[in-house]
């Protein structure tokens, strides 16, 4: 049974930390100001605005700060600064013993997908796949996608919709929402963090990958059984795609379509999630209903 962290209320304290790549302090401070305007208090961690090569800080410091924020009784949620790379380096050293007793919302995407997968598979705790501080900017802070994070933290039931896509496969499905960044899902495939996707709705998105590598990672998921018994599949954005000198010959969506064509579950392409401004907050681990038809797509949290 999945554990759902308590909803936040005005005045609650939110921690901001960077467990992966580095982030500029000014950008984090701006995002913190937006979060404070929502009625929350914010604690900026010491890994915000620092750097150690590409990381925000050495492994030991990133781990220590994340552990402290997860265990601190006054911090009611954590919004990560940015993704990049680094979560997988510290994941197996996190002590979840206190967190299991007093779970809180952990919010992020991209590299944070590894933590989301581990939370759902090993700890049975829900989390939020959502915009991080790096995505809360002067240009975005009032849009519906950033606001969806605020609403998720406050406990509003999510109900999202998008336009139909020519490649969609129609149908209805109910199941817990899982997934996130394809590269990170392929990274945890075969490890103890690999998600049992049977009866689940899987979300996929990515950025900056060669198309042949998207094909290779999708074959990884298929061979490992990720795609066999899904309730449904939600495909978000694949931005900043790359080609080798000889083009691969298929787009990311065509690659995915070809690898799931033998199954009969509904598939929705072009859903507003991923490395782009259109990135809804999704409560992972929690049951949702997916509806795909010629009129469009809806994804709704269900009790």
Secondary structure as the mmCIF struct_conf table of DSSP 4:
data_model
#
loop_
_struct_conf.conf_type_id
_struct_conf.id
_struct_conf.beg_label_comp_id
_struct_conf.beg_label_asym_id
_struct_conf.beg_label_seq_id
_struct_conf.end_label_comp_id
_struct_conf.end_label_asym_id
_struct_conf.end_label_seq_id
STRN STRN1 UNK A 3 UNK A 3
HELX_LH_PP_P HELX_LH_PP_P1 UNK A 5 UNK A 8
TURN_TY1_P TURN_TY1_P1 UNK A 10 UNK A 11
STRN STRN2 UNK A 13 UNK A 17
BEND BEND1 UNK A 19 UNK A 20
STRN STRN3 UNK A 21 UNK A 21
HELX_RH_AL_P HELX_RH_AL_P1 UNK A 25 UNK A 37
TURN_TY1_P TURN_TY1_P2 UNK A 38 UNK A 39
STRN STRN4 UNK A 41 UNK A 44
TURN_TY1_P TURN_TY1_P3 UNK A 46 UNK A 49
STRN STRN5 UNK A 52 UNK A 52
TURN_TY1_P TURN_TY1_P4 UNK A 53 UNK A 54
STRN STRN6 UNK A 55 UNK A 55
BEND BEND2 UNK A 56 UNK A 57
HELX_RH_AL_P HELX_RH_AL_P2 UNK A 59 UNK A 71
TURN_TY1_P TURN_TY1_P5 UNK A 73 UNK A 74
STRN STRN7 UNK A 75 UNK A 80
BEND BEND3 UNK A 81 UNK A 81
BEND BEND4 UNK A 84 UNK A 85
HELX_RH_AL_P HELX_RH_AL_P3 UNK A 87 UNK A 90
HELX_RH_3T_P HELX_RH_3T_P1 UNK A 91 UNK A 93
HELX_RH_AL_P HELX_RH_AL_P4 UNK A 97 UNK A 101
BEND BEND5 UNK A 102 UNK A 102
STRN STRN8 UNK A 105 UNK A 108
HELX_RH_3T_P HELX_RH_3T_P2 UNK A 110 UNK A 112
HELX_RH_AL_P HELX_RH_AL_P5 UNK A 113 UNK A 118
HELX_RH_PI_P HELX_RH_PI_P1 UNK A 119 UNK A 123
STRN STRN9 UNK A 125 UNK A 125
STRN STRN10 UNK A 127 UNK A 129
HELX_RH_3T_P HELX_RH_3T_P3 UNK A 133 UNK A 135
TURN_TY1_P TURN_TY1_P6 UNK A 138 UNK A 142
BEND BEND6 UNK A 143 UNK A 143
HELX_RH_AL_P HELX_RH_AL_P6 UNK A 144 UNK A 154
TURN_TY1_P TURN_TY1_P7 UNK A 155 UNK A 155
HELX_LH_PP_P HELX_LH_PP_P2 UNK A 156 UNK A 158
STRN STRN11 UNK A 159 UNK A 162
TURN_TY1_P TURN_TY1_P8 UNK A 166 UNK A 167
STRN STRN12 UNK A 169 UNK A 169
STRN STRN13 UNK A 171 UNK A 181
HELX_RH_AL_P HELX_RH_AL_P7 UNK A 182 UNK A 188
TURN_TY1_P TURN_TY1_P9 UNK A 189 UNK A 190
BEND BEND7 UNK A 191 UNK A 191
TURN_TY1_P TURN_TY1_P10 UNK A 192 UNK A 193
TURN_TY1_P TURN_TY1_P11 UNK A 198 UNK A 199
STRN STRN14 UNK A 201 UNK A 207
BEND BEND8 UNK A 208 UNK A 208
STRN STRN15 UNK A 210 UNK A 210
HELX_RH_AL_P HELX_RH_AL_P8 UNK A 211 UNK A 223
TURN_TY1_P TURN_TY1_P12 UNK A 224 UNK A 229
BEND BEND9 UNK A 231 UNK A 231
STRN STRN16 UNK A 232 UNK A 239
BEND BEND10 UNK A 240 UNK A 240
STRN STRN17 UNK A 242 UNK A 242
BEND BEND11 UNK A 245 UNK A 246
BEND BEND12 UNK A 249 UNK A 250
HELX_RH_AL_P HELX_RH_AL_P9 UNK A 252 UNK A 260
TURN_TY1_P TURN_TY1_P13 UNK A 261 UNK A 262
BEND BEND13 UNK A 265 UNK A 265
STRN STRN18 UNK A 266 UNK A 269
BEND BEND14 UNK A 270 UNK A 270
BEND BEND15 UNK A 272 UNK A 272
BEND BEND16 UNK A 274 UNK A 277
STRN STRN19 UNK A 282 UNK A 284
TURN_TY1_P TURN_TY1_P14 UNK A 285 UNK A 285
BEND BEND17 UNK A 286 UNK A 286
STRN STRN20 UNK A 287 UNK A 293
TURN_TY1_P TURN_TY1_P15 UNK A 294 UNK A 295
STRN STRN21 UNK A 296 UNK A 301
#
